[in-house]
Amino acid sequence: MGNGLGNFRSYWNLYDQFDRFQGGFTWDWVDQGLRSKDENGKEYWNIINHIDGANANDGIVNPDRTPQPEMHELKKVYQYFNVKDIEINRGVVTLTNSHYFTDAGNVLLQWEITENGNVIDRGIVQELHIAPRGKQLLTIDFNKDLIKPGNEYFMNFSFRNKAKTRWADSRL
């Protein structure tokens, strides 16, 4: 309750670890407020859910449905495909699929390496073999000669639909 989402990933890891663990529910999706004006005509959100004084405007989106920053964390934690670092300097990762009934045949994996914020290498893994609730060990074949001491590097991953569905475009 409150949807501040602090340490939400840690909480969700417990959900994945223990079969009988439950939670992670979004208590209030949208802030409950009306657009009002003060005596000077300046608009503001008039909080209408203030009965107990503690649970007011604690949704994931504003009353006008503008996403709040914590929505990005919720979206990231709820995603079905994830990457876990095994030995990132060699490109070894584990991919997991949280779907209960769908394998990874309909998605591909795009990866990129950034050096000090600039992309220096990228690639696509077209075929993923991850069963529902399964894992796949994968080695990303990146150019290790590009990595130089004294720079900041990130390896970023993105799972994309191979084909358009009724709920999302293809992301190739």
CNS distance restraints for C-alpha pairs under 8 A (distance, minus, plus):
assign (resid   1 and name CA) (resid  26 and name CA) 7.50 0.50 0.50
assign (resid   1 and name CA) (resid  27 and name CA) 5.52 0.50 0.50
assign (resid   1 and name CA) (resid  28 and name CA) 7.60 0.50 0.50
assign (resid   1 and name CA) (resid  55 and name CA) 8.00 0.50 0.50
assign (resid   1 and name CA) (resid  58 and name CA) 7.95 0.50 0.50
assign (resid   2 and name CA) (resid  27 and name CA) 7.32 0.50 0.50
assign (resid   2 and name CA) (resid  28 and name CA) 7.62 0.50 0.50
assign (resid   2 and name CA) (resid  55 and name CA) 6.49 0.50 0.50
assign (resid   2 and name CA) (resid  58 and name CA) 4.95 0.50 0.50
assign (resid   2 and name CA) (resid  59 and name CA) 7.12 0.50 0.50
assign (resid   3 and name CA) (resid  26 and name CA) 6.89 0.50 0.50
assign (resid   3 and name CA) (resid  27 and name CA) 7.16 0.50 0.50
assign (resid   3 and name CA) (resid  28 and name CA) 7.46 0.50 0.50
assign (resid   3 and name CA) (resid  58 and name CA) 6.02 0.50 0.50
assign (resid   3 and name CA) (resid  59 and name CA) 6.30 0.50 0.50
assign (resid   3 and name CA) (resid  60 and name CA) 6.73 0.50 0.50
assign (resid   3 and name CA) (resid  70 and name CA) 7.70 0.50 0.50
assign (resid   4 and name CA) (resid  58 and name CA) 7.57 0.50 0.50
assign (resid   4 and name CA) (resid  70 and name CA) 6.76 0.50 0.50
assign (resid   5 and name CA) (resid  70 and name CA) 6.44 0.50 0.50
assign (resid   5 and name CA) (resid  73 and name CA) 7.44 0.50 0.50
assign (resid   5 and name CA) (resid  74 and name CA) 7.48 0.50 0.50
assign (resid   7 and name CA) (resid  11 and name CA) 6.58 0.50 0.50
assign (resid   8 and name CA) (resid  12 and name CA) 6.11 0.50 0.50
assign (resid   8 and name CA) (resid  24 and name CA) 7.98 0.50 0.50
assign (resid   8 and name CA) (resid  73 and name CA) 7.78 0.50 0.50
assign (resid   8 and name CA) (resid  74 and name CA) 7.76 0.50 0.50
assign (resid   8 and name CA) (resid  77 and name CA) 7.54 0.50 0.50
assign (resid   9 and name CA) (resid  13 and name CA) 6.12 0.50 0.50
assign (resid   9 and name CA) (resid  77 and name CA) 5.99 0.50 0.50
assign (resid  10 and name CA) (resid  14 and name CA) 6.78 0.50 0.50
assign (resid  11 and name CA) (resid  15 and name CA) 6.71 0.50 0.50
assign (resid  11 and name CA) (resid  24 and name CA) 7.58 0.50 0.50
assign (resid  12 and name CA) (resid  16 and name CA) 6.36 0.50 0.50
assign (resid  12 and name CA) (resid  24 and name CA) 6.82 0.50 0.50
assign (resid  12 and name CA) (resid  77 and name CA) 7.19 0.50 0.50
assign (resid  13 and name CA) (resid  17 and name CA) 6.11 0.50 0.50
assign (resid  14 and name CA) (resid  18 and name CA) 6.07 0.50 0.50
assign (resid  14 and name CA) (resid  21 and name CA) 7.03 0.50 0.50
assign (resid  15 and name CA) (resid  19 and name CA) 7.19 0.50 0.50
assign (resid  15 and name CA) (resid  20 and name CA) 7.99 0.50 0.50
assign (resid  15 and name CA) (resid  21 and name CA) 5.24 0.50 0.50
assign (resid  15 and name CA) (resid  22 and name CA) 6.13 0.50 0.50
assign (resid  15 and name CA) (resid  23 and name CA) 7.44 0.50 0.50
assign (resid  27 and name CA) (resid  59 and name CA) 7.59 0.50 0.50
assign (resid  28 and name CA) (resid  58 and name CA) 6.54 0.50 0.50
assign (resid  28 and name CA) (resid  59 and name CA) 4.64 0.50 0.50
assign (resid  28 and name CA) (resid  60 and name CA) 7.00 0.50 0.50
assign (resid  29 and name CA) (resid  59 and name CA) 4.75 0.50 0.50
assign (resid  29 and name CA) (resid  60 and name CA) 5.13 0.50 0.50
assign (resid  29 and name CA) (resid  61 and name CA) 6.35 0.50 0.50
assign (resid  30 and name CA) (resid  57 and name CA) 7.80 0.50 0.50
assign (resid  30 and name CA) (resid  58 and name CA) 7.65 0.50 0.50
assign (resid  30 and name CA) (resid  59 and name CA) 4.45 0.50 0.50
assign (resid  30 and name CA) (resid  60 and name CA) 5.75 0.50 0.50
assign (resid  30 and name CA) (resid  61 and name CA) 4.84 0.50 0.50
assign (resid  30 and name CA) (resid  62 and name CA) 5.84 0.50 0.50
assign (resid  30 and name CA) (resid  63 and name CA) 5.95 0.50 0.50
assign (resid  30 and name CA) (resid  65 and name CA) 6.90 0.50 0.50
assign (resid  31 and name CA) (resid  56 and name CA) 7.48 0.50 0.50
assign (resid  31 and name CA) (resid  57 and name CA) 4.44 0.50 0.50
assign (resid  31 and name CA) (resid  58 and name CA) 5.87 0.50 0.50
assign (resid  31 and name CA) (resid  59 and name CA) 4.57 0.50 0.50
assign (resid  31 and name CA) (resid  60 and name CA) 7.22 0.50 0.50
assign (resid  31 and name CA) (resid  61 and name CA) 6.24 0.50 0.50
assign (resid  31 and name CA) (resid  62 and name CA) 5.11 0.50 0.50
assign (resid  31 and name CA) (resid  63 and name CA) 5.01 0.50 0.50
assign (resid  32 and name CA) (resid  47 and name CA) 6.29 0.50 0.50
assign (resid  32 and name CA) (resid  48 and name CA) 5.97 0.50 0.50
assign (resid  32 and name CA) (resid  49 and name CA) 6.09 0.50 0.50
assign (resid  32 and name CA) (resid  56 and name CA) 7.42 0.50 0.50
assign (resid  32 and name CA) (resid  57 and name CA) 5.92 0.50 0.50
assign (resid  32 and name CA) (resid  59 and name CA) 7.89 0.50 0.50
assign (resid  32 and name CA) (resid  62 and name CA) 7.93 0.50 0.50
assign (resid  32 and name CA) (resid  63 and name CA) 5.91 0.50 0.50
assign (resid  33 and name CA) (resid  45 and name CA) 5.49 0.50 0.50
assign (resid  33 and name CA) (resid  46 and name CA) 5.10 0.50 0.50
assign (resid  33 and name CA) (resid  47 and name CA) 4.45 0.50 0.50
assign (resid  33 and name CA) (resid  48 and name CA) 5.27 0.50 0.50
assign (resid  33 and name CA) (resid  49 and name CA) 7.42 0.50 0.50
assign (resid  33 and name CA) (resid  57 and name CA) 7.28 0.50 0.50
assign (resid  33 and name CA) (resid  63 and name CA) 5.73 0.50 0.50
assign (resid  34 and name CA) (resid  45 and name CA) 5.51 0.50 0.50
assign (resid  34 and name CA) (resid  46 and name CA) 5.04 0.50 0.50
assign (resid  34 and name CA) (resid  47 and name CA) 6.72 0.50 0.50
assign (resid  34 and name CA) (resid  48 and name CA) 7.11 0.50 0.50
assign (resid  34 and name CA) (resid  63 and name CA) 7.22 0.50 0.50
assign (resid  35 and name CA) (resid  43 and name CA) 6.55 0.50 0.50
assign (resid  35 and name CA) (resid  44 and name CA) 5.75 0.50 0.50
assign (resid  35 and name CA) (resid  45 and name CA) 4.79 0.50 0.50
assign (resid  35 and name CA) (resid  46 and name CA) 6.01 0.50 0.50
assign (resid  36 and name CA) (resid  43 and name CA) 5.52 0.50 0.50
assign (resid  36 and name CA) (resid  44 and name CA) 5.49 0.50 0.50
assign (resid  36 and name CA) (resid  45 and name CA) 6.10 0.50 0.50
assign (resid  36 and name CA) (resid  46 and name CA) 5.89 0.50 0.50
assign (resid  37 and name CA) (resid  41 and name CA) 5.09 0.50 0.50
assign (resid  37 and name CA) (resid  42 and name CA) 5.20 0.50 0.50
assign (resid  37 and name CA) (resid  43 and name CA) 4.37 0.50 0.50
assign (resid  37 and name CA) (resid  44 and name CA) 6.08 0.50 0.50
assign (resid  38 and name CA) (resid  42 and name CA) 5.47 0.50 0.50
assign (resid  38 and name CA) (resid  43 and name CA) 6.57 0.50 0.50
assign (resid  38 and name CA) (resid  44 and name CA) 7.47 0.50 0.50
assign (resid  45 and name CA) (resid  63 and name CA) 7.81 0.50 0.50
assign (resid  47 and name CA) (resid  56 and name CA) 6.63 0.50 0.50
assign (resid  47 and name CA) (resid  57 and name CA) 6.72 0.50 0.50
assign (resid  48 and name CA) (resid  56 and name CA) 7.69 0.50 0.50
assign (resid  49 and name CA) (resid  55 and name CA) 7.22 0.50 0.50
assign (resid  49 and name CA) (resid  56 and name CA) 5.33 0.50 0.50
assign (resid  49 and name CA) (resid  57 and name CA) 7.33 0.50 0.50
assign (resid  50 and name CA) (resid  54 and name CA) 7.15 0.50 0.50
assign (resid  50 and name CA) (resid  55 and name CA) 6.70 0.50 0.50
assign (resid  50 and name CA) (resid  56 and name CA) 5.35 0.50 0.50
assign (resid  57 and name CA) (resid  62 and name CA) 7.83 0.50 0.50
assign (resid  60 and name CA) (resid  67 and name CA) 6.46 0.50 0.50
assign (resid  60 and name CA) (resid  68 and name CA) 5.71 0.50 0.50
assign (resid  60 and name CA) (resid  70 and name CA) 6.53 0.50 0.50
assign (resid  60 and name CA) (resid  71 and name CA) 5.69 0.50 0.50
assign (resid  61 and name CA) (resid  65 and name CA) 5.08 0.50 0.50
assign (resid  61 and name CA) (resid  66 and name CA) 5.38 0.50 0.50
assign (resid  61 and name CA) (resid  67 and name CA) 4.38 0.50 0.50
assign (resid  61 and name CA) (resid  68 and name CA) 5.24 0.50 0.50
assign (resid  61 and name CA) (resid  71 and name CA) 7.48 0.50 0.50
assign (resid  62 and name CA) (resid  66 and name CA) 5.19 0.50 0.50
assign (resid  62 and name CA) (resid  67 and name CA) 6.40 0.50 0.50
assign (resid  62 and name CA) (resid  68 and name CA) 6.74 0.50 0.50
assign (resid  67 and name CA) (resid  71 and name CA) 6.27 0.50 0.50
assign (resid  68 and name CA) (resid  72 and name CA) 7.99 0.50 0.50
assign (resid  69 and name CA) (resid  73 and name CA) 7.59 0.50 0.50
assign (resid  70 and name CA) (resid  74 and name CA) 6.38 0.50 0.50
assign (resid  71 and name CA) (resid  75 and name CA) 6.07 0.50 0.50
assign (resid  72 and name CA) (resid  76 and name CA) 6.15 0.50 0.50
assign (resid  73 and name CA) (resid  77 and name CA) 6.09 0.50 0.50
assign (resid  74 and name CA) (resid  78 and name CA) 6.01 0.50 0.50
assign (resid  75 and name CA) (resid  79 and name CA) 6.20 0.50 0.50
assign (resid  80 and name CA) (resid  96 and name CA) 7.90 0.50 0.50
assign (resid  80 and name CA) (resid  97 and name CA) 5.68 0.50 0.50
assign (resid  80 and name CA) (resid  98 and name CA) 4.76 0.50 0.50
assign (resid  80 and name CA) (resid  99 and name CA) 6.00 0.50 0.50
assign (resid  81 and name CA) (resid  95 and name CA) 6.96 0.50 0.50
assign (resid  81 and name CA) (resid  96 and name CA) 5.57 0.50 0.50
assign (resid  81 and name CA) (resid  97 and name CA) 4.79 0.50 0.50
assign (resid  81 and name CA) (resid  98 and name CA) 6.33 0.50 0.50
assign (resid  81 and name CA) (resid 159 and name CA) 7.14 0.50 0.50
assign (resid  82 and name CA) (resid  95 and name CA) 5.67 0.50 0.50
assign (resid  82 and name CA) (resid  96 and name CA) 5.29 0.50 0.50
assign (resid  82 and name CA) (resid  97 and name CA) 6.87 0.50 0.50
assign (resid  83 and name CA) (resid  93 and name CA) 6.47 0.50 0.50
assign (resid  83 and name CA) (resid  94 and name CA) 5.71 0.50 0.50
assign (resid  83 and name CA) (resid  95 and name CA) 4.70 0.50 0.50
assign (resid  83 and name CA) (resid  96 and name CA) 6.54 0.50 0.50
assign (resid  83 and name CA) (resid 157 and name CA) 7.58 0.50 0.50
assign (resid  84 and name CA) (resid  93 and name CA) 5.55 0.50 0.50
assign (resid  84 and name CA) (resid  94 and name CA) 5.11 0.50 0.50
assign (resid  84 and name CA) (resid  95 and name CA) 6.45 0.50 0.50
assign (resid  85 and name CA) (resid  92 and name CA) 6.86 0.50 0.50
assign (resid  85 and name CA) (resid  93 and name CA) 4.80 0.50 0.50
assign (resid  85 and name CA) (resid  94 and name CA) 6.64 0.50 0.50
assign (resid  86 and name CA) (resid  92 and name CA) 5.52 0.50 0.50
assign (resid  86 and name CA) (resid  93 and name CA) 4.91 0.50 0.50
assign (resid  86 and name CA) (resid  94 and name CA) 6.69 0.50 0.50
assign (resid  87 and name CA) (resid  91 and name CA) 6.27 0.50 0.50
assign (resid  87 and name CA) (resid  92 and name CA) 4.96 0.50 0.50
assign (resid  87 and name CA) (resid  93 and name CA) 6.62 0.50 0.50
assign (resid  88 and name CA) (resid  92 and name CA) 5.45 0.50 0.50
assign (resid  88 and name CA) (resid  93 and name CA) 6.66 0.50 0.50
assign (resid  90 and name CA) (resid 139 and name CA) 7.48 0.50 0.50
assign (resid  90 and name CA) (resid 140 and name CA) 7.79 0.50 0.50
assign (resid  90 and name CA) (resid 144 and name CA) 7.89 0.50 0.50
assign (resid  91 and name CA) (resid 138 and name CA) 7.93 0.50 0.50
assign (resid  91 and name CA) (resid 139 and name CA) 5.14 0.50 0.50
assign (resid  91 and name CA) (resid 140 and name CA) 4.65 0.50 0.50
assign (resid  91 and name CA) (resid 141 and name CA) 6.66 0.50 0.50
assign (resid  91 and name CA) (resid 142 and name CA) 7.13 0.50 0.50
assign (resid  92 and name CA) (resid 137 and name CA) 7.26 0.50 0.50
assign (resid  92 and name CA) (resid 138 and name CA) 5.79 0.50 0.50
assign (resid  92 and name CA) (resid 139 and name CA) 4.37 0.50 0.50
assign (resid  92 and name CA) (resid 140 and name CA) 6.36 0.50 0.50
assign (resid  93 and name CA) (resid 137 and name CA) 5.99 0.50 0.50
assign (resid  93 and name CA) (resid 138 and name CA) 5.44 0.50 0.50
assign (resid  93 and name CA) (resid 139 and name CA) 6.31 0.50 0.50
assign (resid  93 and name CA) (resid 140 and name CA) 7.73 0.50 0.50
assign (resid  94 and name CA) (resid 135 and name CA) 6.56 0.50 0.50
assign (resid  94 and name CA) (resid 136 and name CA) 5.59 0.50 0.50
assign (resid  94 and name CA) (resid 137 and name CA) 4.53 0.50 0.50
assign (resid  94 and name CA) (resid 138 and name CA) 6.03 0.50 0.50
assign (resid  95 and name CA) (resid 130 and name CA) 7.67 0.50 0.50
assign (resid  95 and name CA) (resid 135 and name CA) 5.48 0.50 0.50
assign (resid  95 and name CA) (resid 136 and name CA) 5.13 0.50 0.50
assign (resid  95 and name CA) (resid 137 and name CA) 6.38 0.50 0.50
assign (resid  95 and name CA) (resid 138 and name CA) 7.21 0.50 0.50
assign (resid  96 and name CA) (resid 130 and name CA) 7.01 0.50 0.50
assign (resid  96 and name CA) (resid 133 and name CA) 7.16 0.50 0.50
assign (resid  96 and name CA) (resid 134 and name CA) 5.83 0.50 0.50
assign (resid  96 and name CA) (resid 135 and name CA) 4.44 0.50 0.50
assign (resid  96 and name CA) (resid 136 and name CA) 6.56 0.50 0.50
assign (resid  97 and name CA) (resid 103 and name CA) 7.37 0.50 0.50
assign (resid  97 and name CA) (resid 104 and name CA) 7.20 0.50 0.50
assign (resid  97 and name CA) (resid 130 and name CA) 6.33 0.50 0.50
assign (resid  97 and name CA) (resid 131 and name CA) 7.01 0.50 0.50
assign (resid  97 and name CA) (resid 132 and name CA) 5.91 0.50 0.50
assign (resid  97 and name CA) (resid 133 and name CA) 5.24 0.50 0.50
assign (resid  97 and name CA) (resid 134 and name CA) 5.53 0.50 0.50
assign (resid  97 and name CA) (resid 135 and name CA) 6.44 0.50 0.50
assign (resid  98 and name CA) (resid 132 and name CA) 6.56 0.50 0.50
assign (resid  98 and name CA) (resid 133 and name CA) 4.91 0.50 0.50
assign (resid  98 and name CA) (resid 134 and name CA) 7.37 0.50 0.50
assign (resid  99 and name CA) (resid 103 and name CA) 7.30 0.50 0.50
assign (resid  99 and name CA) (resid 132 and name CA) 5.22 0.50 0.50
assign (resid  99 and name CA) (resid 133 and name CA) 5.81 0.50 0.50
assign (resid 100 and name CA) (resid 132 and name CA) 5.11 0.50 0.50
assign (resid 100 and name CA) (resid 133 and name CA) 5.80 0.50 0.50
assign (resid 101 and name CA) (resid 132 and name CA) 5.42 0.50 0.50
assign (resid 102 and name CA) (resid 131 and name CA) 7.19 0.50 0.50
assign (resid 102 and name CA) (resid 132 and name CA) 5.33 0.50 0.50
assign (resid 103 and name CA) (resid 129 and name CA) 7.48 0.50 0.50
assign (resid 103 and name CA) (resid 130 and name CA) 5.71 0.50 0.50
assign (resid 103 and name CA) (resid 131 and name CA) 4.57 0.50 0.50
assign (resid 103 and name CA) (resid 132 and name CA) 4.94 0.50 0.50
assign (resid 104 and name CA) (resid 108 and name CA) 7.87 0.50 0.50
assign (resid 104 and name CA) (resid 128 and name CA) 5.81 0.50 0.50
assign (resid 104 and name CA) (resid 129 and name CA) 6.15 0.50 0.50
assign (resid 104 and name CA) (resid 130 and name CA) 5.30 0.50 0.50
assign (resid 104 and name CA) (resid 131 and name CA) 6.69 0.50 0.50
assign (resid 104 and name CA) (resid 132 and name CA) 7.75 0.50 0.50
assign (resid 105 and name CA) (resid 127 and name CA) 6.97 0.50 0.50
assign (resid 105 and name CA) (resid 128 and name CA) 6.27 0.50 0.50
assign (resid 105 and name CA) (resid 129 and name CA) 6.86 0.50 0.50
assign (resid 105 and name CA) (resid 130 and name CA) 7.82 0.50 0.50
assign (resid 106 and name CA) (resid 161 and name CA) 6.08 0.50 0.50
assign (resid 106 and name CA) (resid 162 and name CA) 5.65 0.50 0.50
assign (resid 106 and name CA) (resid 163 and name CA) 7.24 0.50 0.50
assign (resid 107 and name CA) (resid 126 and name CA) 7.72 0.50 0.50
assign (resid 107 and name CA) (resid 127 and name CA) 7.91 0.50 0.50
assign (resid 107 and name CA) (resid 128 and name CA) 7.40 0.50 0.50
assign (resid 107 and name CA) (resid 159 and name CA) 6.33 0.50 0.50
assign (resid 107 and name CA) (resid 160 and name CA) 5.32 0.50 0.50
assign (resid 107 and name CA) (resid 161 and name CA) 4.56 0.50 0.50
assign (resid 107 and name CA) (resid 162 and name CA) 5.22 0.50 0.50
assign (resid 108 and name CA) (resid 124 and name CA) 7.10 0.50 0.50
assign (resid 108 and name CA) (resid 125 and name CA) 5.85 0.50 0.50
assign (resid 108 and name CA) (resid 126 and name CA) 4.89 0.50 0.50
assign (resid 108 and name CA) (resid 127 and name CA) 6.35 0.50 0.50
assign (resid 108 and name CA) (resid 128 and name CA) 6.61 0.50 0.50
assign (resid 108 and name CA) (resid 159 and name CA) 5.69 0.50 0.50
assign (resid 108 and name CA) (resid 160 and name CA) 5.37 0.50 0.50
assign (resid 108 and name CA) (resid 161 and name CA) 6.55 0.50 0.50
assign (resid 108 and name CA) (resid 162 and name CA) 6.36 0.50 0.50
assign (resid 109 and name CA) (resid 124 and name CA) 5.63 0.50 0.50
assign (resid 109 and name CA) (resid 125 and name CA) 5.04 0.50 0.50
assign (resid 109 and name CA) (resid 126 and name CA) 6.61 0.50 0.50
assign (resid 109 and name CA) (resid 128 and name CA) 7.77 0.50 0.50
assign (resid 109 and name CA) (resid 157 and name CA) 6.85 0.50 0.50
assign (resid 109 and name CA) (resid 158 and name CA) 5.76 0.50 0.50
assign (resid 109 and name CA) (resid 159 and name CA) 4.63 0.50 0.50
assign (resid 109 and name CA) (resid 160 and name CA) 6.31 0.50 0.50
assign (resid 110 and name CA) (resid 122 and name CA) 7.49 0.50 0.50
assign (resid 110 and name CA) (resid 123 and name CA) 5.89 0.50 0.50
assign (resid 110 and name CA) (resid 124 and name CA) 4.47 0.50 0.50
assign (resid 110 and name CA) (resid 125 and name CA) 6.41 0.50 0.50
assign (resid 110 and name CA) (resid 157 and name CA) 5.79 0.50 0.50
assign (resid 110 and name CA) (resid 158 and name CA) 5.13 0.50 0.50
assign (resid 110 and name CA) (resid 159 and name CA) 6.27 0.50 0.50
assign (resid 110 and name CA) (resid 160 and name CA) 7.35 0.50 0.50
assign (resid 111 and name CA) (resid 122 and name CA) 5.49 0.50 0.50
assign (resid 111 and name CA) (resid 123 and name CA) 5.44 0.50 0.50
assign (resid 111 and name CA) (resid 124 and name CA) 6.27 0.50 0.50
assign (resid 111 and name CA) (resid 155 and name CA) 6.90 0.50 0.50
assign (resid 111 and name CA) (resid 156 and name CA) 5.54 0.50 0.50
assign (resid 111 and name CA) (resid 157 and name CA) 4.52 0.50 0.50
assign (resid 111 and name CA) (resid 158 and name CA) 6.34 0.50 0.50
assign (resid 112 and name CA) (resid 119 and name CA) 6.59 0.50 0.50
assign (resid 112 and name CA) (resid 120 and name CA) 7.57 0.50 0.50
assign (resid 112 and name CA) (resid 121 and name CA) 5.63 0.50 0.50
assign (resid 112 and name CA) (resid 122 and name CA) 4.03 0.50 0.50
assign (resid 112 and name CA) (resid 123 and name CA) 6.46 0.50 0.50
assign (resid 112 and name CA) (resid 155 and name CA) 5.66 0.50 0.50
assign (resid 112 and name CA) (resid 156 and name CA) 5.28 0.50 0.50
assign (resid 112 and name CA) (resid 157 and name CA) 6.71 0.50 0.50
assign (resid 113 and name CA) (resid 119 and name CA) 5.69 0.50 0.50
assign (resid 113 and name CA) (resid 120 and name CA) 5.85 0.50 0.50
assign (resid 113 and name CA) (resid 121 and name CA) 5.24 0.50 0.50
assign (resid 113 and name CA) (resid 122 and name CA) 6.22 0.50 0.50
assign (resid 113 and name CA) (resid 153 and name CA) 6.76 0.50 0.50
assign (resid 113 and name CA) (resid 154 and name CA) 5.57 0.50 0.50
assign (resid 113 and name CA) (resid 155 and name CA) 4.42 0.50 0.50
assign (resid 113 and name CA) (resid 156 and name CA) 6.27 0.50 0.50
assign (resid 114 and name CA) (resid 118 and name CA) 4.92 0.50 0.50
assign (resid 114 and name CA) (resid 119 and name CA) 4.19 0.50 0.50
assign (resid 114 and name CA) (resid 120 and name CA) 5.61 0.50 0.50
assign (resid 114 and name CA) (resid 121 and name CA) 7.27 0.50 0.50
assign (resid 114 and name CA) (resid 152 and name CA) 7.93 0.50 0.50
assign (resid 114 and name CA) (resid 153 and name CA) 5.42 0.50 0.50
assign (resid 114 and name CA) (resid 154 and name CA) 5.26 0.50 0.50
assign (resid 114 and name CA) (resid 155 and name CA) 6.52 0.50 0.50
assign (resid 114 and name CA) (resid 156 and name CA) 7.88 0.50 0.50
assign (resid 115 and name CA) (resid 119 and name CA) 6.35 0.50 0.50
assign (resid 115 and name CA) (resid 120 and name CA) 6.43 0.50 0.50
assign (resid 115 and name CA) (resid 151 and name CA) 6.44 0.50 0.50
assign (resid 115 and name CA) (resid 152 and name CA) 5.58 0.50 0.50
assign (resid 115 and name CA) (resid 153 and name CA) 4.68 0.50 0.50
assign (resid 115 and name CA) (resid 154 and name CA) 6.91 0.50 0.50
assign (resid 116 and name CA) (resid 151 and name CA) 6.18 0.50 0.50
assign (resid 116 and name CA) (resid 152 and name CA) 5.01 0.50 0.50
assign (resid 116 and name CA) (resid 153 and name CA) 6.32 0.50 0.50
assign (resid 117 and name CA) (resid 152 and name CA) 7.87 0.50 0.50
assign (resid 117 and name CA) (resid 153 and name CA) 7.78 0.50 0.50
assign (resid 120 and name CA) (resid 146 and name CA) 7.52 0.50 0.50
assign (resid 121 and name CA) (resid 142 and name CA) 6.93 0.50 0.50
assign (resid 121 and name CA) (resid 143 and name CA) 7.22 0.50 0.50
assign (resid 122 and name CA) (resid 142 and name CA) 7.59 0.50 0.50
assign (resid 128 and name CA) (resid 136 and name CA) 7.91 0.50 0.50
assign (resid 129 and name CA) (resid 136 and name CA) 6.65 0.50 0.50
assign (resid 130 and name CA) (resid 134 and name CA) 5.50 0.50 0.50
assign (resid 130 and name CA) (resid 135 and name CA) 5.60 0.50 0.50
assign (resid 130 and name CA) (resid 136 and name CA) 5.70 0.50 0.50
assign (resid 131 and name CA) (resid 135 and name CA) 7.16 0.50 0.50
assign (resid 143 and name CA) (resid 147 and name CA) 7.95 0.50 0.50
assign (resid 147 and name CA) (resid 153 and name CA) 7.98 0.50 0.50
assign (resid 160 and name CA) (resid 170 and name CA) 7.02 0.50 0.50
assign (resid 160 and name CA) (resid 171 and name CA) 5.28 0.50 0.50
assign (resid 160 and name CA) (resid 172 and name CA) 6.84 0.50 0.50
assign (resid 161 and name CA) (resid 168 and name CA) 7.91 0.50 0.50
assign (resid 161 and name CA) (resid 169 and name CA) 7.31 0.50 0.50
assign (resid 161 and name CA) (resid 170 and name CA) 4.89 0.50 0.50
assign (resid 161 and name CA) (resid 171 and name CA) 5.56 0.50 0.50
assign (resid 161 and name CA) (resid 172 and name CA) 7.35 0.50 0.50
assign (resid 162 and name CA) (resid 170 and name CA) 5.53 0.50 0.50
assign (resid 162 and name CA) (resid 171 and name CA) 6.80 0.50 0.50
assign (resid 162 and name CA) (resid 172 and name CA) 6.69 0.50 0.50
assign (resid 163 and name CA) (resid 169 and name CA) 7.04 0.50 0.50
assign (resid 163 and name CA) (resid 170 and name CA) 4.64 0.50 0.50
assign (resid 163 and name CA) (resid 171 and name CA) 7.75 0.50 0.50
assign (resid 164 and name CA) (resid 168 and name CA) 6.00 0.50 0.50
assign (resid 164 and name CA) (resid 169 and name CA) 4.38 0.50 0.50
assign (resid 164 and name CA) (resid 170 and name CA) 4.38 0.50 0.50
assign (resid 165 and name CA) (resid 169 and name CA) 6.16 0.50 0.50
assign (resid 165 and name CA) (resid 170 and name CA) 7.38 0.50 0.50
